[in-house]
C-alpha cells in the first residue's frame, strides 16, 4: 500500500516538474542575449518577485521531491 502511494506521488511530482519547466520562459541566446544581459543583471533586484523566479523555485522543489521519492521507492 505504501509503495502504491509513493508511486502515485512520484508520478504527480514528475508531471509537475514537466509542467513547471515548460511554463518557464526561454533564456535569450546569441548576440541579443549578450547585449541585454548586462541590463538583466542590473535589474535583478526585483527578480525574486517575478513569475520566472517562482517557477524556478517550484522546479527545484518538485525535482527534489521526485529524486527523493525515486530513492525511497528503490530502497523499498
Order of alpha helices (4+ residues) and beta strands (2+ residues): alpha-alpha-alpha
